[in-house]
Amino acid sequence: MTQRMEHDLIGNREIPNNVYYGVQSLRAKENFGITGVTLSQFPTFITSLSKVKKSVALANYELGLLKEKKKNAICEACDEIIAGNFHEEFIVDMIQGGAGTSINMNANEVIANRALEILGHKKGEYKFLHPNNDVNLSQSTNDSYPTAFRIALYEKIYELIDSMKILRSSFLAKSEEFRDVIKMGRTQLQDAVPMTLGQEFHTYVTTIDEDIKILMDAQQLVREMNLGATAIGTGINSHPEYACIVEQKLQEVTGRPFVTAKDLIEATQDTGAYVQISGVLKRVVTKISKICNDLRLLSSGPRTGLNEINLPAVQPGSSIMPGKVNPVIPEVVNQVCFQVIGADVTITMASEGGQLQLNVFEPVIAYNLFNSINMMKNAFETLATKCINGITANKEHCHDLVINSIGLVTALNPTIGYENSTAVAKEALDTKRSVYDIVLEKKLLTKEELDELIRPENMIQPRMVCK
């Protein structure tokens, strides 16, 4: 394989001539073998970096800082990357020192070398078009990296919302399918009052609806960019009109309503938006994990548990117990939720760890937010397609549990009174007889009156009792 010689502050290095990354990317690859997860595994981040570089090239050209041939070559290279090409050239580990400089330079070098080819030159012939002087013109890592991060995060939140909508639709379909399945509601794992399985599943729909709204509100926080801040927010080495023009170009390239922060110094050091979004992700998974706990409990058994619903059997459950089937889909979603909750702690500490005019820990924030969203998206779609869609109800068993439950007496309380209800409940517990039989035996109600009171539609909604 032929080599080309490149150099940087540290010295000269030979680079394989077939690759588009350069010397700084190679050094970062050698220095940061931390997670084994490279930028190439986050295509949305790569395309967002390319959108930033294209927007900047357009702004620099409009300001007369970049020649048309260079602008065109840079934009064409960026468009190719946005289309999905050259992503394997982004070789830097997601977690690195340097506040994202290595990722920024990885983008600069790949774009520069592809632009050189477009201009008819060889890779590494930076005298014709340079990664720093041309691709990184009017920028610092400290404004280009956070801007790309926010663009990518904005798009990833849309992906997450789409997966939440898929899960919502699955729960909604089941809530309608189970709307007439009467069952016993429970508080503190004890019999409470009757409800329908459809009502129970509809609470999950409402939960997801609320969280989608909160997530969309949090998404707006990352619309504010610090592009134009350069190193610390003062805009050093940029044109006085650059920040305003590059905002317009960024909106055109992304098609999104991104805006320039009013205080670029504050925006360069502030990571509060990431903490807020991470907190919302934690809220979402905390509630989804609770739902998975419910599913596992409702399907427990099948002979010695609640056994009110059946989860789809997707694989054998034991290497030693024949016939056992486990709730593996809710279990894996639970574990994703635990991981996201843990990532929130990392993001919080990384945000707190910032000092003075820059937070150097944005790479670990980006890694955890992107990783969390990817896992959540996969988990929610898996939960919907491999579990919720295939749930069936044990309708007769649910009905029998209601009829034999002590909690049934609560539905009778407004009619026969608290004292009588208490006596019936105590006798039912002591004798292991049904509330239904004892009420008839004590002639507290006629059979017709009792049957009317315990009709499902009379037990699952507010009902005025006239005396």
Phi, psi and omega in degrees: 000132178287155182238156170236153181260127174235161179219156174216195181304324184283328180148196182272148174214142173277136181237134175306133188287348181271352183262157182261341175285166185237201189296320182290325175296318180296317179297320180295321178299320181287328184277329190241063173273067190264297185261338189077002179255113185262168179303331181299340181273002179234074186301328180295324178292320179298312181294327178292319174301318181292325177294323176296312183296324178293316180299318180294318179299318178296319179293316180297323178294316180298328180275000179079018182265346184224131180291155186299319181298318178293317179302313182297319181293317178297315181295321179294318177297318179297318179298321178296320179291318178300327179284354176110004180272153173067014181295333178291348179279353180267092197255001187278139176299143183295330178254122185206162170280166175098010175061025179096005181302320182294321178292319178299316180289328175301315177295315181301316184290317180297314180297316181297314183291324176290321178297323177300317178298319180299325179279355178094016179252175179268156174301141178087353178276067190289351176293341179268329177198121192251141178303318181274310186292331185246305182291324182263013182301135179070015183231165163230159170306327188290348172242329181285320180294308179299325179296314178297320178302313183291322176299313180297318181295320178303315181289321181295327178295323175300318179298318180295317179299320178301318180290326177293325178292324176298314180296318178302315181298323179294316179294322180297317179299319180289325179297325178285321179296325185259018188295337181255009180272103180285139181210176180262127171281157184224142170232139185054030181065016177248155179304133179244260179224162182292155174204184173251155176296329177296319176298319180298316181287332180289334175299329179290326175298313181297318178303313182292321177302314180299317184288328175298316179298315181294322178294321178294323176296316180294327180302328182295338181295332183267010173287339183274122185250158174249019179297127188109350180286333192052238193289307184230001180117353180277348180077019180305141180070018175236159179291146180304330181264001187299311185302319181292316183290319182291332173299314179298317181294322180295320177296319180293316184290319184272334186072019181239155185277054178285143183230156178276134179298146179289324180245096186290332177293315178296317183295330181289329182261346187273131176236022183299327180299323180292322178296318179297312181295318178299321178296323177293319177300319178297318177301313182300310185288331177299318181284324177293323178296321176299319178298318178297323175300317178300314182298318180294322181288316181296332181263004184298149181132233007280344183262334187242011179242200180290316173054038179276332178229161175243124173275149179301138176277111185253344177193157176300150188259350185208148175272354183232335184253101181299140175086352183280134177233127185258156177279065191291331181289309173303326180295317181289326177293320174307315184292323174299317180298318178299319181296318181294321178297319177294322179297329179298324177295316178301314181297319179299313181293323179294323177292317179295331185284355178297151182226133174054237191272005182205143170257112185279357187260016178300328178303318180287330174295313180298313181303314184287322178293314179296318181296316180299313182295318179299315180294318179298315180302311180296319183294317183293319179291324176295316179300318181294308190279327185258356181227291190301315183300335184256008181291137173239158183252142172267080192299312182295320179296318178299317180296317180298323179296324178294311183297324183267003184275144173296330181297344178301331184296335179298324179293338181267345187307315181296337184265314184262352176092157185295318183296311178298320180297319180296317181295319178296315181299316181296316180295321179298320178293316184290324186259353182060029175262169183276150175302320182304310183292321183292320179300317178292319181298319181278357179058036176285333177213154171282165179299321180295317179295318181294314180299324179293318182293327185261013170298139185309316184293341179269351183251354188244014180205163179303141183213125179280130178253120180263131180247000000 
